[in-house]
Amino acid sequence: MWYAIVTEDTPNSLEKRLANRPAHLARLTALYEAGQLLLAGPFPAIDSADPGPAGFTGSLIVAEFNTLAEAEAWANADPFVIAGVYASVSVKPFRKTLPA
């Protein structure tokens, strides 16, 4: 099943985010290569694809896992969680409707 992983960043997390981005992207790349990643990306803090020093307010990942518990375990082991980039992580089942 698909799961939506929605996160909120801690205040002033940009430096930690940038320092831990390679490890974070490596995990996402592994999901993608396994055919489990639908989409992933951050929420810019301002209305810009490149928010510069304004940074980001969180992220959205939609990925496929066997169970909610598996999705939660994967999300909570993310380098951004461990480094304190994310203040909160929410994982919910997601039903993809469109595009078919």
Sequence and secondary structure as in RCSB ss.txt:
>XXXX:A:sequence
MWYAIVTEDTPNSLEKRLANRPAHLARLTALYEAGQLLLAGPFPAIDSADPGPAGFTGSLIVAEFNTLAEAEAWA
NADPFVIAGVYASVSVKPFRKTLPA
>XXXX:A:secstr
 EEEEEEEE TT HHHHHHHHHHHHHHHHHHHHTT EEEEEEEESSSSSS GGG EEEEEEEEE SSHHHHHHHH
HT HHHHTT EEEEEEEEE   S  
